[in-house]
Amino acid sequence: MLNFIAGTDQQEALARYREDSRSDAPPPVIAFFDTREEANAWLNHLSAPPSYGHVMIGDEYYEIWYSREDNVRELLRGYVMEYFLEDFDESKPLPSPAASFNTREEAMEWLASHPASPTALVAIAGEYHHAVYHKKFNRHTLHSLSRLREEREKRKAEQERQEDEEAESSED
């Protein structure tokens, strides 16, 4: 493996990966897009897309899925930000936000002008958001904690429903 990394001149990429995996850095992304259409055009234009990775569309993570055998390319909704919620015990109050804003635009302006480019909790119109800084792209994203919780609960309920259906069908 190390010979492959050295032979393909990817030592810097490995060093960045190791640094990011040891920090509170967000999951790495390959690219950012404003719309799904832009992301799909990019993915379909690549002669050999990565078989896996993440891209951002707006503030949402998407997983790249590519099958070389079938030449099938897809962007699937990613749920990596749900892991952030595990850092917070829901029975305890959230810590105070780093800053509070009336609008998303105010929050993005503050984040862009902040010298430390923080990854922090901020409040927008009273709702908590996880502000994430993507160093490689010098860009922030905002993730609503209440929305992340809702999505996690929906996925759990769907998973339980599927498990119940599988258990019922195996009993037949």
Secondary structure as the mmCIF struct_conf table of DSSP 4:
data_model
#
loop_
_struct_conf.conf_type_id
_struct_conf.id
_struct_conf.beg_label_comp_id
_struct_conf.beg_label_asym_id
_struct_conf.beg_label_seq_id
_struct_conf.end_label_comp_id
_struct_conf.end_label_asym_id
_struct_conf.end_label_seq_id
HELX_RH_AL_P HELX_RH_AL_P1 LEU A 2 GLY A 7
TURN_TY1_P TURN_TY1_P1 THR A 8 ASP A 9
HELX_RH_AL_P HELX_RH_AL_P2 GLN A 11 SER A 21
TURN_TY1_P TURN_TY1_P2 ARG A 22 ASP A 24
HELX_LH_PP_P HELX_LH_PP_P1 ALA A 25 PRO A 28
BEND BEND1 ILE A 30 ILE A 30
STRN STRN1 PHE A 32 PHE A 33
BEND BEND2 ASP A 34 THR A 35
HELX_RH_AL_P HELX_RH_AL_P3 ARG A 36 HIS A 45
BEND BEND3 SER A 47 ALA A 48
BEND BEND4 SER A 51 SER A 51
STRN STRN2 TYR A 52 ILE A 57
TURN_TY1_P TURN_TY1_P3 GLY A 58 ASP A 59
STRN STRN3 GLU A 60 SER A 67
TURN_TY1_P TURN_TY1_P4 ARG A 68 ASN A 71
STRN STRN4 VAL A 72 ARG A 77
TURN_TY1_P TURN_TY1_P5 VAL A 80 MET A 81
HELX_RH_AL_P HELX_RH_AL_P4 GLU A 82 LEU A 85
TURN_TY1_P TURN_TY1_P6 GLU A 86 ASP A 87
BEND BEND5 PHE A 88 PHE A 88
TURN_TY1_P TURN_TY1_P7 GLU A 90 SER A 91
BEND BEND6 LYS A 92 LYS A 92
HELX_LH_PP_P HELX_LH_PP_P2 PRO A 93 PRO A 97
BEND BEND7 ALA A 98 ALA A 98
STRN STRN5 ALA A 99 PHE A 101
BEND BEND8 ASN A 102 THR A 103
HELX_RH_AL_P HELX_RH_AL_P5 ARG A 104 SER A 113
TURN_TY1_P TURN_TY1_P8 PRO A 115 ALA A 116
STRN STRN6 ALA A 120 ILE A 124
TURN_TY1_P TURN_TY1_P9 ALA A 125 GLY A 126
STRN STRN7 GLU A 127 HIS A 134
HELX_RH_3T_P HELX_RH_3T_P1 LYS A 135 PHE A 137
TURN_TY1_P TURN_TY1_P10 ASN A 138 ASN A 138
STRN STRN8 ARG A 139 SER A 144
HELX_RH_AL_P HELX_RH_AL_P6 LEU A 145 GLU A 171
#
